[in-house]
């Protein structure tokens, strides 16, 4: 018997929207400032999802100061242009609509600053489907997924964790959910693969938006 959840927490990048173009082009722009030329944007896919500061330190071996400067450069391009180089996954808006109709409480839990996340949802006319938008602060606060998830739960007085599920495409989503004590569904249409999601301990993995719908609305047809 498959559990049915009331509170659905969704990641943004790689789960609701395909944001690779805007993020990778903005990383490319930031790295150029440091004299790092990246020709193939696919080489920057790994930056989509995890906290940017950590990724710059891990993949580019930046110091904390360099990573913070990198984020400033990234935002120069992202805030104006990259934010809109983005597309909603096919079928996602319909799913959000059906979740709302079924009485589900849909909330965003993203590592992206909430300021940008709200702009993106507004841009794609998706804001009305979300009861709450949880993201990091522009100052770097709430940069870990478990902190964002706790922030969402606390702000909405959600205490019954068995009634909550996190949906995301990278290991950070899964680990964040596990650290918070909630279930997690991994999606394969984003930027993580089956191996990454399995190793992180996803309770369930779905390949498409359609399969995600069946997981979240088991009684619908």
C-alpha angles and dihedrals in degrees: 000000000000118000118245116213130209098196115056115189113194129196113222112213111062093002109057099009135026098230101161097115096054095042097045094045090050091049089048089052092049094048091051087064087062092047093257111136116200115188102177115056089201087072087066097051090101088068092065109099110005122090106285096223092056092046093052090050093046103041101029097030090233122169118240090263093049091048091052091049088048090055091051090052092045091054092050088069101026097054093056105029116359094059089069098042086093140100136204112243112254111265094016097108091049090051092050089050092050092047089053092047090051089056096252119153104232118197136172119236108180135159087219115097109276087230091065094037091058091049091051093049090048092048092055094040091242099121093095091064094057122079092192138010115214120184142136125285122256085240091063096259118142090020095150121078095233089054090052092048092049089048090054094046094047095046091053098041092241110163104153099084093183087070094058132081131183117213118200146139105225136060090252090066092050096044091045091053093047092049089053094046100245132121120259135206116202120211122211098199091075130064103295126077133224093262093054093047094044093049090049089055106251111186090215136004124207127191102207145022087255092055089047089056090054090050094050098036104033093167098052123093 
